[in-house]
Amino acid sequence: MAVSNNAVAGVVLHYLEDNPGEIETLSPLVLALIEGAGPVTDAATMPAHVTWGAVAVTADWRVLHVRHRGSAGWLLPGGHVDAADRSLLGAALRGLAERTGIAANSVIPDTVYPIDIDAQVVSADPVREEPSHVHYDARFVLYVPDETAQPCSAETVDHRWIPVRDLSGTLGDKLRARCARDARTERAHLA
């Protein structure tokens, strides 16, 4: 059973309650959900669809990044939602296991909601006959027990763990805030 537009709407609206400054970025997605433009988790839905991202974090706050064949950049593990996925978080857990070998039952999700939803423009691909479109990448924090990831998909050729302090952009800011919050909570429990 595919993730329904209603389920995605619930996730996005909850996210916007916590991140009201991002309404402009996500308003095209919200409109697509309201107008019923098709299943927003289907990779064939254009001009945009929802994807998943796994923010795999170790206890010492290092985040897994992967490099894909033919790419020079480092990315979070991520991808399209499968028709069998029951939730966006479930897609992230499944996908992380498929791409890195980190078993879903060894991962502890921070919450059922994403820490970030990033809008990424994907260039047209004439070979696949895909027009330019947008991926709304719902990124979930997943605490992993250690750094045992092994690239295990044909497209993933390498991986590395990057300290949260070295991450840039909105995601880096949100992760540093989460790290600081967790440190305060830890200190309060020890007091």
FIFI-139384 format. One record per atom (N, C-alpha, C): z, y, x; residue in three letters. Coordinates in steps of 0.05 Angstrom, whole numbers, padded with zeros to 5 digits, always signed. Layout:
REM FIFI-139384
ZYXALA ...
END
This chain:
REM FIFI-139384
+00000-00024+00017MET +00000+00000+00000MET +00000+00025+00018MET -00020+00042+00014ALA -00023+00066+00030ALA -00001+00086+00023ALA +00004+00104+00042VAL +00023+00126+00038VAL +00010+00145+00018VAL +00023+00150-00005SER +00011+00167-00026SER +00013+00196-00019SER -00005+00212-00032ASN -00004+00241-00028ASN +00023+00252-00037ASN +00035+00240-00058ASN +00062+00249-00067ASN +00083+00245-00046ASN +00082+00222-00032ALA +00101+00217-00010ALA +00097+00237+00012ALA +00072+00243+00019VAL +00066+00263+00040VAL +00076+00290+00031VAL +00071+00297+00006ALA +00080+00323-00004ALA +00110+00326-00001ALA +00125+00305-00008GLY +00154+00306-00004GLY +00162+00311+00024GLY +00149+00298+00043VAL +00155+00302+00071VAL +00148+00330+00080VAL +00125+00340+00073VAL +00116+00366+00081VAL +00134+00388+00069VAL +00140+00386+00043LEU +00157+00406+00031LEU +00185+00407+00042LEU +00196+00383+00048HIS +00222+00382+00062HIS +00220+00395+00089HIS +00199+00389+00104TYR +00195+00401+00130TYR +00193+00432+00128TYR +00179+00442+00108LEU +00176+00471+00105LEU +00202+00484+00097LEU +00220+00470+00083GLU +00246+00482+00077GLU +00261+00488+00103GLU +00258+00470+00123ASP +00271+00474+00149ASP +00255+00492+00168ASP +00230+00496+00162ASN +00212+00511+00180ASN +00194+00530+00164ASN +00206+00549+00150PRO +00190+00566+00132PRO +00170+00583+00147PRO +00174+00588+00172GLY +00155+00604+00188GLY +00128+00590+00193GLY +00126+00564+00185GLU +00102+00549+00190GLU +00085+00545+00165GLU +00092+00560+00144ILE +00077+00557+00119ILE +00047+00564+00122ILE +00042+00585+00138GLU +00014+00593+00141GLU -00002+00570+00154GLU +00009+00557+00174THR -00005+00535+00187THR -00010+00512+00169THR +00010+00506+00152LEU +00009+00482+00135LEU -00001+00487+00107LEU -00007+00512+00100SER -00016+00518+00073SER -00042+00503+00065SER -00061+00500+00083PRO -00085+00484+00075PRO -00078+00456+00068PRO -00059+00444+00082LEU -00050+00417+00075LEU -00036+00416+00048LEU -00019+00435+00043VAL -00005+00437+00018VAL -00025+00440-00005VAL -00045+00457-00001LEU -00065+00461-00022LEU -00081+00435-00027LEU -00088+00421-00005ALA -00102+00395-00008ALA -00085+00375-00024ALA -00059+00375-00019LEU -00042+00357-00034LEU -00040+00364-00063LEU -00039+00390-00069ILE -00038+00400-00097ILE -00064+00395-00112ILE -00086+00400-00098GLU -00112+00397-00111GLU -00122+00369-00112GLU -00109+00350-00099GLY -00117+00322-00100GLY -00144+00318-00087GLY -00148+00328-00063ALA -00174+00326-00049ALA -00180+00298-00039ALA -00164+00279-00045GLY -00167+00252-00035GLY -00142+00244-00020GLY -00140+00219-00012PRO -00116+00210+00003PRO -00115+00223+00030PRO -00095+00240+00034VAL -00093+00256+00058VAL -00086+00240+00083VAL -00078+00214+00079THR -00072+00197+00102THR -00097+00181+00110THR -00118+00183+00095ASP -00143+00168+00101ASP -00159+00183+00122ASP -00166+00170+00144ALA -00180+00183+00166ALA -00207+00194+00157ALA -00218+00184+00135ALA -00244+00194+00126ALA -00241+00219+00109ALA -00217+00227+00102THR -00213+00251+00085THR -00218+00275+00102THR -00237+00292+00093MET -00245+00316+00108MET -00242+00340+00089MET -00236+00363+00099PRO -00237+00371+00127PRO -00211+00367+00142PRO -00192+00352+00131ALA -00167+00348+00145ALA -00153+00323+00135ALA -00136+00312+00152HIS -00120+00289+00143HIS -00094+00288+00160HIS -00075+00273+00151VAL -00049+00271+00164VAL -00049+00248+00183VAL -00038+00252+00207THR -00035+00232+00228THR -00006+00230+00235THR +00001+00211+00252TRP +00029+00208+00261TRP +00031+00213+00291TRP +00055+00221+00299GLY +00061+00224+00327GLY +00089+00213+00332GLY +00092+00198+00354ALA +00118+00187+00361ALA +00129+00202+00384ALA +00152+00215+00380VAL +00166+00229+00401VAL +00188+00210+00410VAL +00180+00192+00428ALA +00198+00171+00438ALA +00216+00184+00459ALA +00242+00184+00454VAL +00262+00198+00471VAL +00282+00178+00482VAL +00288+00180+00508THR +00309+00163+00520THR +00336+00177+00517THR +00357+00163+00524ALA +00384+00174+00523ALA +00387+00199+00541ALA +00372+00200+00563ASP +00374+00224+00580ASP +00353+00245+00574ASP +00342+00244+00550TRP +00323+00263+00539TRP +00298+00266+00556TRP +00285+00244+00559ARG +00258+00243+00570ARG +00239+00233+00549ARG +00216+00244+00547VAL +00197+00239+00525VAL +00172+00225+00536VAL +00165+00203+00522LEU +00142+00187+00530LEU +00116+00202+00524LEU +00098+00203+00544HIS +00071+00213+00540HIS +00052+00192+00551HIS +00028+00191+00539VAL +00008+00172+00547VAL -00018+00187+00554VAL -00034+00173+00570ARG -00061+00184+00577ARG -00081+00164+00567ARG -00101+00175+00553HIS -00122+00158+00541HIS -00146+00156+00561HIS -00160+00135+00558ARG -00184+00130+00574ARG -00203+00154+00570ARG -00212+00166+00593GLY -00231+00188+00592GLY -00218+00215+00587GLY -00191+00216+00587SER -00177+00241+00582SER -00160+00248+00607SER -00159+00273+00614ALA -00142+00281+00636ALA -00114+00289+00627ALA -00111+00294+00601GLY -00086+00305+00591GLY -00066+00283+00583GLY -00041+00291+00581TRP -00019+00274+00572TRP -00012+00281+00543TRP -00010+00261+00526LEU -00005+00265+00498LEU +00018+00248+00488LEU +00029+00255+00466LEU +00048+00237+00453LEU +00033+00213+00442LEU +00045+00190+00440PRO +00032+00168+00426PRO +00028+00177+00397PRO +00004+00172+00387GLY -00002+00180+00359GLY -00027+00168+00349GLY -00033+00172+00324GLY -00057+00161+00313GLY -00059+00164+00283GLY -00078+00150+00272HIS -00083+00151+00243HIS -00063+00133+00228HIS -00059+00140+00203VAL -00042+00124+00186VAL -00059+00101+00175VAL -00049+00076+00177ASP -00063+00053+00167ASP -00058+00050+00137ASP -00077+00036+00123ALA -00075+00032+00095ALA -00050+00015+00088ALA -00041-00002+00106ALA -00017-00018+00101ALA +00009-00004+00106ALA +00009+00020+00118ASP +00033+00035+00123ASP +00045+00044+00097ASP +00072+00042+00095ARG +00086+00050+00071ARG +00098+00078+00072ARG +00100+00089+00096SER +00110+00116+00100SER +00099+00128+00126SER +00102+00154+00129LEU +00093+00166+00154LEU +00111+00157+00177LEU +00137+00155+00172LEU +00155+00144+00193LEU +00147+00115+00200LEU +00141+00099+00180GLY +00133+00072+00185GLY +00108+00070+00201GLY +00089+00089+00197ALA +00065+00090+00213ALA +00072+00096+00242ALA +00090+00114+00246ALA +00098+00121+00274ALA +00112+00098+00288ALA +00129+00083+00273LEU +00142+00060+00285LEU +00121+00038+00292LEU +00103+00032+00273ARG +00082+00012+00278ARG +00065+00020+00301ARG +00056+00045+00301GLY +00038+00054+00321GLY +00050+00055+00349GLY +00075+00063+00350LEU +00089+00063+00376LEU +00090+00035+00388LEU +00096+00016+00371ALA +00097-00012+00380ALA +00069-00022+00389ALA +00049-00015+00374GLU +00021-00024+00381GLU +00011-00012+00407GLU +00018+00013+00411ARG +00007+00027+00434ARG +00024+00025+00460ARG +00049+00019+00456THR +00067+00020+00480THR +00083-00006+00484THR +00083-00023+00464GLY +00099-00047+00467GLY +00129-00043+00461GLY +00137-00019+00453ILE +00165-00014+00446ILE +00169-00024+00417ILE +00185-00045+00414ALA +00189-00058+00388ALA +00202-00039+00368ALA +00192-00039+00344ALA +00203-00021+00323ALA +00232-00027+00318ALA +00241-00052+00321ASN +00269-00058+00316ASN +00288-00050+00338ASN +00276-00039+00360SER +00293-00029+00382SER +00295+00001+00382SER +00282+00013+00362VAL +00280+00043+00360VAL +00299+00053+00339VAL +00312+00076+00344ILE +00329+00088+00323ILE +00316+00115+00316ILE +00305+00117+00291PRO +00294+00143+00283PRO +00316+00164+00280PRO +00310+00188+00289ASP +00330+00210+00286ASP +00335+00216+00256ASP +00313+00216+00241THR +00314+00222+00212THR +00288+00212+00200THR +00286+00211+00174VAL +00261+00202+00162VAL +00240+00224+00160VAL +00248+00248+00169TYR +00230+00271+00168TYR +00221+00278+00196TYR +00197+00289+00199PRO +00187+00297+00225PRO +00202+00321+00236PRO +00203+00322+00263ILE +00215+00345+00276ILE +00194+00367+00278ILE +00168+00359+00276ASP +00146+00379+00279ASP +00122+00368+00264ASP +00107+00386+00252ILE +00080+00380+00241ILE +00061+00399+00255ILE +00044+00388+00271ASP +00026+00405+00287ASP -00002+00402+00275ASP -00016+00425+00273ALA -00044+00425+00264ALA -00062+00425+00289ALA -00078+00404+00292GLN -00096+00402+00315GLN -00125+00401+00306GLN -00141+00419+00316VAL -00170+00418+00310VAL -00183+00397+00327VAL -00197+00379+00314VAL -00212+00358+00328VAL -00242+00366+00328VAL -00254+00366+00351SER -00282+00374+00353SER -00300+00354+00339SER -00323+00363+00331ALA -00343+00345+00318ALA -00351+00324+00338ALA -00356+00300+00328ASP -00365+00277+00344ASP -00391+00267+00333ASP -00414+00276+00344PRO -00440+00268+00333PRO -00445+00238+00335PRO -00434+00224+00355VAL -00437+00195+00357VAL -00425+00181+00333VAL -00401+00190+00325ARG -00387+00177+00302ARG -00396+00191+00276ARG -00412+00211+00278GLU -00421+00227+00255GLU -00397+00239+00240GLU -00377+00249+00256GLU -00354+00262+00245GLU -00356+00292+00249GLU -00352+00307+00228PRO -00351+00336+00231PRO -00325+00345+00244PRO -00325+00370+00253SER -00300+00381+00262SER -00280+00380+00239SER -00255+00373+00246HIS -00234+00371+00225HIS -00207+00376+00237HIS -00187+00376+00220VAL -00159+00381+00229VAL -00142+00356+00225VAL -00126+00350+00245HIS -00105+00330+00243HIS -00079+00345+00239HIS -00065+00339+00217TYR -00037+00348+00213TYR -00019+00326+00223TYR -00009+00329+00247ASP +00005+00309+00262ASP +00035+00310+00256ASP +00045+00292+00240ALA +00074+00290+00233ALA +00088+00276+00256ALA +00105+00290+00271ARG +00117+00279+00295ARG +00146+00272+00290ARG +00153+00247+00295PHE +00179+00236+00290PHE +00194+00231+00315PHE +00220+00239+00317VAL +00237+00233+00340VAL +00246+00204+00336VAL +00241+00188+00357LEU +00249+00160+00357LEU +00264+00155+00382LEU +00290+00149+00380TYR +00306+00143+00403TYR +00300+00115+00413TYR +00293+00112+00438VAL +00286+00086+00450VAL +00308+00079+00470VAL +00312+00052+00473PRO +00335+00044+00490PRO +00331+00049+00520PRO +00306+00049+00529ASP +00301+00053+00557ASP +00271+00059+00561ASP +00263+00059+00585GLU +00235+00066+00592GLU +00217+00041+00595GLU +00218+00023+00576THR +00203-00002+00579THR +00175-00001+00568THR +00165+00022+00562ALA +00138+00024+00550ALA +00117+00013+00569ALA +00098-00001+00558GLN +00075-00011+00573GLN +00051-00005+00557GLN +00032+00011+00567PRO +00008+00016+00552PRO -00005-00011+00544PRO -00010-00015+00519CYS -00021-00041+00511CYS -00043-00038+00490CYS -00057-00015+00490SER -00080-00012+00473SER -00104-00006+00492SER -00127-00012+00482ALA -00151-00008+00498ALA -00155+00021+00506ALA -00145+00040+00490GLU -00150+00068+00496GLU -00128+00080+00514GLU -00105+00068+00516THR -00083+00079+00532THR -00084+00067+00559THR -00086+00084+00580VAL -00089+00074+00607VAL -00065+00080+00625VAL -00047+00098+00617ASP -00024+00104+00633ASP -00003+00117+00616ASP +00021+00119+00626HIS +00043+00132+00612HIS +00063+00144+00632HIS +00078+00163+00623ARG +00099+00175+00639ARG +00120+00187+00620ARG +00144+00190+00632TRP +00167+00202+00617TRP +00172+00230+00627TRP +00170+00249+00609ILE +00173+00278+00616ILE +00200+00288+00606ILE +00216+00301+00624PRO +00241+00313+00615PRO +00236+00334+00593PRO +00254+00334+00573VAL +00251+00354+00551VAL +00249+00382+00562VAL +00264+00388+00583ARG +00264+00415+00594ARG +00236+00424+00604ARG +00219+00405+00610ASP +00192+00411+00620ASP +00171+00412+00598ASP +00178+00407+00573LEU +00159+00408+00551LEU +00155+00437+00542LEU +00130+00444+00536SER +00124+00471+00527SER +00119+00471+00497SER +00116+00495+00487GLY +00108+00498+00459GLY +00130+00494+00439GLY +00122+00494+00414THR +00141+00492+00392THR +00156+00465+00393THR +00142+00444+00399LEU +00156+00418+00400LEU +00177+00418+00422LEU +00171+00429+00445GLY +00191+00431+00467GLY +00215+00447+00458GLY +00210+00469+00445ASP +00233+00486+00435ASP +00250+00470+00415ASP +00237+00456+00397LYS +00252+00441+00376LYS +00268+00419+00389LYS +00256+00405+00409LEU +00271+00383+00422LEU +00294+00393+00439LEU +00291+00416+00452ARG +00313+00427+00467ARG +00336+00435+00448ARG +00329+00446+00425ALA +00350+00453+00406ALA +00364+00428+00396ALA +00349+00406+00391ARG +00360+00381+00382ARG +00378+00369+00404ARG +00370+00371+00428CYS +00385+00361+00451CYS +00412+00377+00453CYS +00410+00403+00450ALA +00435+00420+00452ALA +00453+00413+00428ALA +00442+00409+00405ARG +00458+00402+00381ARG +00473+00375+00386ARG +00458+00356+00396ASP +00470+00329+00402ASP +00491+00331+00423ASP +00487+00348+00443ALA +00507+00351+00464ALA +00533+00364+00453ALA +00530+00383+00435ARG +00553+00396+00422ARG +00568+00375+00405ARG +00553+00359+00390THR +00565+00338+00374THR +00580+00318+00391THR +00569+00310+00413GLU +00581+00292+00432GLU +00607+00303+00442GLU +00607+00329+00450ARG +00631+00342+00461ARG +00653+00343+00439ARG +00645+00348+00414ALA +00664+00350+00392ALA +00677+00323+00388ALA +00662+00301+00390HIS +00673+00275+00387HIS +00692+00267+00409HIS +00688+00278+00433LEU +00705+00271+00456LEU +00730+00288+00457LEU +00730+00310+00442ALA +00754+00328+00442ALA +00777+00317+00426ALA 
END
